[in-house]
Amino acid sequence: MRSINLVAVFSRFSDHWSPKVIGDINDMQIKAVKLRGEFVWHRHEAEDELFLVHRGRLLMRFRDREVWVKEGEFLIVPQGVEHQPVAERECEVILLEPRSTLNTGNVRNERTVEELERLA
């Protein structure tokens, strides 16, 4: 057991929209990801997702509304809800989601990450 320093974790990579595994809890994974720009509209049929903003701010678009998530805040996207993460400037986010969660959910494209890099 050891503590994980998020500043150090985020300093280890610069790519966007490519989650890195930094921990495991039961059948869940804790992931660090840097976001910039718009992601693809998608949904996860069987998984909820938690987005915790470490640095910056995140706009989460839903078909019926938009929610801003600021530093130190988190948002849970329930399974089956279509959403689109957007970051006007680079944003550092911690994700907590089931191990089975594919970053692009029901969509497969150039941003789909099949195998996640493990940083911790």
Rosetta blueprint (number, residue, H / E / L):
1 M L
2 R L
3 S L
4 I L
5 N L
6 L H
7 V H
8 A H
9 V H
10 F H
11 S H
12 R L
13 F L
14 S L
15 D L
16 H L
17 W L
18 S L
19 P L
20 K E
21 V E
22 I E
23 G E
24 D E
25 I E
26 N L
27 D L
28 M E
29 Q E
30 I E
31 K E
32 A E
33 V E
34 K E
35 L E
36 R E
37 G E
38 E E
39 F L
40 V L
41 W L
42 H E
43 R L
44 H L
45 E L
46 A L
47 E L
48 D L
49 E E
50 L E
51 F E
52 L E
53 V E
54 H E
55 R E
56 G L
57 R E
58 L E
59 L E
60 M E
61 R E
62 F E
63 R L
64 D L
65 R L
66 E E
67 V E
68 W E
69 V E
70 K E
71 E L
72 G L
73 E L
74 F E
75 L E
76 I E
77 V E
78 P L
79 Q L
80 G L
81 V L
82 E L
83 H E
84 Q E
85 P E
86 V E
87 A E
88 E E
89 R E
90 E E
91 C E
92 E E
93 V E
94 I E
95 L E
96 L E
97 E E
98 P E
99 R L
100 S L
101 T L
102 L L
103 N L
104 T L
105 G L
106 N L
107 V L
108 R L
109 N L
110 E L
111 R L
112 T L
113 V L
114 E L
115 E L
116 L L
117 E E
118 R E
119 L L
120 A L
